[in-house]
Amino acid sequence: MRSSTSSSEAAARPARWLLTWLLALAIVVAGWVAFERYWRAQGYAPSVVDSLDLWSQMRARVDRPAPPQRIALLGASRIQYGISPSAFRDEARRLGLDVDPVMLAVNGHYPLAALRDLADDPQFVGVALVGIDSRGMDRQVWDMQAPHVRYYHHDWSPSRELHRRLLTRLQEHVIAARPEFSIVTLIKRALDGQGPPYRDYVLFQRDRSAGTDYARSDVTAIRNARIADLRKYYPRFTAPSPEAWLAGMREVVGWVERINARGGKVVFYREPLSGEHLELDEQHFPRAQYWDRLAAIMPATMIDFRDYPSLQFDTPDTSHVDIKDIDAQSRALVRVLREQHVF
């Protein structure tokens, strides 16, 4: 009898453990579902979180051989928040063009370090589309994206790529995958009396593009803060003389020539601006003394939005197009590039 009872108990033990694990799994899943439903009801949504790894993943893509023709989208927030790679690609296909636009713009960082990296890379033979203004060409800000370039060349690896691909898939669908929604972070915010996470009006996609959805924000406050920052910035900033600025740009001319020699091309695109922002930029970097003089010596296509009615879009905060106009700007830019024989 003892042996029979022991055997029965031994046989039942795995079943109890299985039931325990299934119950634990059900509790975790139920908690996760409740967590997601709660935060979505508060107006939050899943969003890919940009990172050095995601930038590096895109950077590796521009070195792939054609076809399709690789289009490296360089710039700061006006490109990252203003150009949709998918809309760009679709419009190009409609025009019979086979291109692969790759988002390498970085919010808040001027892009010349990335352009220099492409010039130094013999595998890059595509088009470098550089969203920039005259201030962004000042030598003082050339290295703003240098940390991204260094990371790609020294830290990017196949294991990091696998991790980033899996994380991107998760972040596309799960709010809990965003760092600010980790349990530890939420508890700290609650204990510090900070309230819920900031409801960001910028949403990122897996291709690193993003959009400023001003319907989700106080656009007046954003616009006023941006202008106030510029009013503080420019009095402390001494613009280089046109001659000194142009002398520095001759080095950039050399970068462009190296890309051209391999069969690639470079485009400098002055993106839409408006209001006092544009006025302040023009006061310190007058187009005739900077941009137009560069166009006379630069072996690249120079596009200023003011010269093309199709590129003149509303910028609610004076600096960025609204999310509703991103596809339209992307498609309009493709048509202008085709007119300029870039492809």
VENCORTA-V371414 format. One record per residue. N is the residue number from 0. RES is the residue in three letters. PHI is phi as a letter, one per 20 degrees, with the letter a starting at -180 (none if undefined). OMEGA is omega as a letter, one per 30 degrees, with the letter a starting at -180 (999 if undefined). NEAR is the number of other C-alpha atoms within 8 Angstrom. Layout:
# VENCORTA-V371414
N,RES,PHI,OMEGA,NEAR
N,RES,PHI,OMEGA,NEAR
This chain:
# VENCORTA-V371414
0,MET,none,a,4
1,ARG,f,a,5
2,SER,f,l,6
3,SER,f,a,7
4,THR,f,l,8
5,SER,f,l,8
6,SER,f,a,8
7,SER,f,l,8
8,GLU,f,l,8
9,ALA,f,a,8
10,ALA,f,a,8
11,ALA,f,a,8
12,ARG,f,l,8
13,PRO,f,l,8
14,ALA,f,l,8
15,ARG,f,l,8
16,TRP,f,l,8
17,LEU,f,l,8
18,LEU,f,l,8
19,THR,f,a,8
20,TRP,f,l,8
21,LEU,f,l,8
22,LEU,f,l,8
23,ALA,f,l,8
24,LEU,f,l,8
25,ALA,f,l,8
26,ILE,f,l,8
27,VAL,f,a,8
28,VAL,f,l,8
29,ALA,f,l,8
30,GLY,f,l,8
31,TRP,f,l,8
32,VAL,f,l,8
33,ALA,f,l,8
34,PHE,g,a,9
35,GLU,f,a,11
36,ARG,f,a,8
37,TYR,f,a,8
38,TRP,f,l,11
39,ARG,f,l,9
40,ALA,f,l,7
41,GLN,e,l,6
42,GLY,n,l,7
43,TYR,e,a,9
44,ALA,b,l,7
45,PRO,f,l,10
46,SER,b,l,12
47,VAL,f,l,12
48,VAL,d,a,8
49,ASP,f,a,8
50,SER,a,l,6
51,LEU,f,l,9
52,ASP,f,a,11
53,LEU,f,l,10
54,TRP,f,a,12
55,SER,f,l,12
56,GLN,f,l,9
57,MET,f,a,12
58,ARG,f,l,11
59,ALA,f,a,8
60,ARG,f,a,8
61,VAL,f,l,12
62,ASP,e,l,10
63,ARG,f,a,9
64,PRO,f,l,7
65,ALA,e,f,6
66,PRO,f,f,7
67,PRO,f,l,8
68,GLN,f,a,11
69,ARG,e,l,16
70,ILE,d,l,13
71,ALA,e,a,13
72,LEU,e,a,14
73,LEU,d,l,16
74,GLY,q,l,16
75,ALA,d,a,15
76,SER,f,a,13
77,ARG,f,l,14
78,ILE,e,a,13
79,GLN,f,a,17
80,TYR,d,a,14
81,GLY,c,a,17
82,ILE,c,l,13
83,SER,d,l,11
84,PRO,g,a,13
85,SER,f,l,7
86,ALA,f,l,10
87,PHE,g,a,14
88,ARG,f,a,12
89,ASP,f,l,8
90,GLU,f,l,10
91,ALA,f,l,13
92,ARG,f,l,10
93,ARG,f,l,7
94,LEU,e,l,6
95,GLY,n,a,6
96,LEU,d,a,8
97,ASP,d,a,10
98,VAL,c,l,12
99,ASP,c,l,10
100,PRO,f,a,12
101,VAL,c,a,14
102,MET,e,l,13
103,LEU,d,l,13
104,ALA,f,a,12
105,VAL,c,a,13
106,ASN,g,l,8
107,GLY,m,a,6
108,HIS,c,l,10
109,TYR,f,a,15
110,PRO,d,a,19
111,LEU,f,l,11
112,ALA,f,l,12
113,ALA,f,l,11
114,LEU,f,l,12
115,ARG,f,l,10
116,ASP,f,l,9
117,LEU,f,l,10
118,ALA,f,a,12
119,ASP,e,a,8
120,ASP,d,a,7
121,PRO,f,l,8
122,GLN,e,a,7
123,PHE,e,l,12
124,VAL,c,a,12
125,GLY,e,l,12
126,VAL,d,l,13
127,ALA,e,l,13
128,LEU,e,a,12
129,VAL,d,l,13
130,GLY,e,a,15
131,ILE,a,l,14
132,ASP,c,a,10
133,SER,f,l,9
134,ARG,f,l,7
135,GLY,f,l,10
136,MET,e,l,12
137,ASP,f,a,11
138,ARG,g,a,7
139,GLN,f,a,5
140,VAL,d,a,9
141,TRP,g,a,13
142,ASP,e,a,10
143,MET,f,l,11
144,GLN,e,l,14
145,ALA,g,l,9
146,PRO,g,l,7
147,HIS,f,l,10
148,VAL,f,l,11
149,ARG,f,a,9
150,TYR,f,a,11
151,TYR,f,a,12
152,HIS,f,a,7
153,HIS,d,a,6
154,ASP,c,a,7
155,TRP,f,a,11
156,SER,b,l,6
157,PRO,g,l,6
158,SER,f,l,6
159,ARG,f,l,9
160,GLU,f,l,11
161,LEU,f,l,8
162,HIS,f,a,8
163,ARG,f,l,10
164,ARG,f,l,8
165,LEU,f,a,8
166,LEU,f,l,9
167,THR,f,l,11
168,ARG,g,a,8
169,LEU,f,a,9
170,GLN,f,l,15
171,GLU,f,a,11
172,HIS,c,a,8
173,VAL,c,l,10
174,ILE,f,a,13
175,ALA,f,l,10
176,ALA,e,l,10
177,ARG,e,a,13
178,PRO,g,a,7
179,GLU,f,l,7
180,PHE,d,l,11
181,SER,f,a,10
182,ILE,g,a,6
183,VAL,f,a,6
184,THR,f,a,10
185,LEU,f,l,12
186,ILE,f,l,8
187,LYS,f,l,8
188,ARG,f,a,11
189,ALA,f,a,10
190,LEU,f,a,7
191,ASP,e,l,6
192,GLY,m,a,6
193,GLN,e,l,7
194,GLY,m,a,6
195,PRO,f,l,7
196,PRO,g,l,7
197,TYR,f,l,4
198,ARG,e,a,6
199,ASP,f,l,5
200,TYR,e,l,9
201,VAL,d,a,8
202,LEU,d,a,11
203,PHE,e,l,12
204,GLN,d,a,10
205,ARG,f,l,8
206,ASP,e,l,8
207,ARG,m,l,12
208,SER,f,a,13
209,ALA,b,l,12
210,GLY,b,l,13
211,THR,e,a,12
212,ASP,e,a,12
213,TYR,f,l,11
214,ALA,f,l,6
215,ARG,e,a,6
216,SER,c,l,7
217,ASP,e,a,8
218,VAL,f,l,10
219,THR,f,l,7
220,ALA,f,l,7
221,ILE,f,a,9
222,ARG,f,a,11
223,ASN,f,l,8
224,ALA,f,a,8
225,ARG,f,a,9
226,ILE,f,l,10
227,ALA,f,l,8
228,ASP,f,l,8
229,LEU,f,l,10
230,ARG,f,l,8
231,LYS,f,a,8
232,TYR,f,a,8
233,TYR,f,l,10
234,PRO,f,l,7
235,ARG,e,a,6
236,PHE,d,l,6
237,THR,d,a,6
238,ALA,f,l,6
239,PRO,f,l,8
240,SER,f,l,6
241,PRO,g,a,8
242,GLU,f,l,7
243,ALA,f,l,8
244,TRP,f,a,12
245,LEU,f,l,11
246,ALA,f,l,8
247,GLY,f,a,10
248,MET,f,l,10
249,ARG,f,l,8
250,GLU,f,l,8
251,VAL,f,l,9
252,VAL,g,l,11
253,GLY,f,l,8
254,TRP,f,a,12
255,VAL,f,l,14
256,GLU,f,l,9
257,ARG,f,l,10
258,ILE,f,l,15
259,ASN,f,a,10
260,ALA,f,l,7
261,ARG,e,a,8
262,GLY,n,l,8
263,GLY,e,l,12
264,LYS,b,l,13
265,VAL,c,l,13
266,VAL,c,l,12
267,PHE,d,a,12
268,TYR,d,l,13
269,ARG,e,a,10
270,GLU,f,a,11
271,PRO,f,l,14
272,LEU,c,l,11
273,SER,b,l,11
274,GLY,m,a,7
275,GLU,f,l,8
276,HIS,g,l,12
277,LEU,f,l,10
278,GLU,f,l,9
279,LEU,f,l,10
280,ASP,f,a,10
281,GLU,f,l,9
282,GLN,f,a,7
283,HIS,e,l,8
284,PHE,c,a,11
285,PRO,g,a,10
286,ARG,g,a,8
287,ALA,f,a,7
288,GLN,e,a,9
289,TYR,d,a,13
290,TRP,g,a,11
291,ASP,f,l,9
292,ARG,f,l,10
293,LEU,f,a,10
294,ALA,g,a,10
295,ALA,f,a,6
296,ILE,d,a,7
297,MET,e,l,8
298,PRO,e,a,8
299,ALA,b,l,10
300,THR,e,a,9
301,MET,d,a,8
302,ILE,c,l,9
303,ASP,d,a,9
304,PHE,g,a,12
305,ARG,f,a,8
306,ASP,e,a,6
307,TYR,c,l,8
308,PRO,g,a,7
309,SER,f,a,7
310,LEU,d,a,11
311,GLN,e,a,9
312,PHE,d,l,9
313,ASP,f,l,9
314,THR,c,a,12
315,PRO,g,l,11
316,ASP,e,a,10
317,THR,m,a,12
318,SER,c,a,11
319,HIS,c,l,14
320,VAL,f,l,15
321,ASP,f,a,14
322,ILE,g,a,11
323,LYS,f,a,6
324,ASP,d,a,10
325,ILE,f,a,14
326,ASP,f,a,11
327,ALA,f,l,7
328,GLN,f,a,13
329,SER,f,a,14
330,ARG,f,l,12
331,ALA,f,a,10
332,LEU,f,l,9
333,VAL,g,a,11
334,ARG,f,l,8
335,VAL,f,l,8
336,LEU,f,l,10
337,ARG,f,l,9
338,GLU,f,a,7
339,GLN,e,l,7
340,HIS,m,l,6
341,VAL,f,a,9
342,PHE,e,999,5
